[in-house]
Amino acid sequence: MRMRFKPYARPELLACDFHANEPLERKGHWHQSFVRPTQPMHLELGCGKGGFLAQLASCHPDVNYLGIDITDKVLILAKRNIERVYQEKNLPTDNVQIMSLDIERILNAFDQRDEVQRIYINFCNPWNKKLAHKKHRLTHTRQLALYRTLLAEDGEVYFKTDDDALFQDSLKYFPEAGFEILWHTFDLHKDEPDWNIRTEHETMFTEQGIPTKALIAVKRPMSPDELALAIQRRNQLDKEESAAIRAKLGIR
């Protein structure tokens, strides 16, 4: 179901202390936007309603967290969930921020100075129901290449999904983009790690009997030429796959 426009969202977000109103202007200065700028910074890409981010950030005040989503009508829910959780724990919201950004253009708002130690990607759009749209996946090789710019050496990506095809493809994307997959599972809850915080989607899919797939990948050294070649190869593979699907469906 498509979420309705919320006319109150923008004014309420603009008045929020932990909402980054002009994110592009903070490029290169994200650490300084937190009360404790020397703390490590973690991102959640596609933070949605903020349930995961609120729980995670409130449990780790020694880390600065930044949640990113593309639309105010979702971020307003994240803002309220974060406020609620922090108030329940009697904590100041000084280690968490949220902002609106098209993640495919993440380098418009970040550069190497905005070093990030970890990125969380939870239940992102698989884009596998439309032809030639896989390039928009948040774990696609070309997208992972962008994250390398801001990820610290040995920086990590934590990824969870319900979608089998997206997960299988991501197991290829990460190595292509110079990441080593340290751990992965096709059923996260079969032997659930202590660190896992279940998201709203995760709970919903679990109730439907759909297992959560997950992995942890770490950034490894890769030259710009190697990375460019890997992206080129992946783009060609995507084109060939798309052409095969179109031919099978009789689409020109």
TAGIDA-V323107 format. One record per helix or strand of 2 or more residues. SS is the DSSP state (H for helix, E for strand). FROM is the first residue (numbers start at 0). TO is the last residue. Records with the same first field share a line. If there is no record, write none. Layout:
BEGIN
SS = FROM-TO + FROM-TO
END
This chain:
BEGIN
H = 8-13 + 22-25 + 30-32 + 50-58 + 71-87 + 102-107 + 133-135 + 140-149 + 163-175 + 199-206 + 223-248
E = 39-44 + 62-68 + 95-99 + 115-121 + 150-160 + 178-184 + 212-218
END
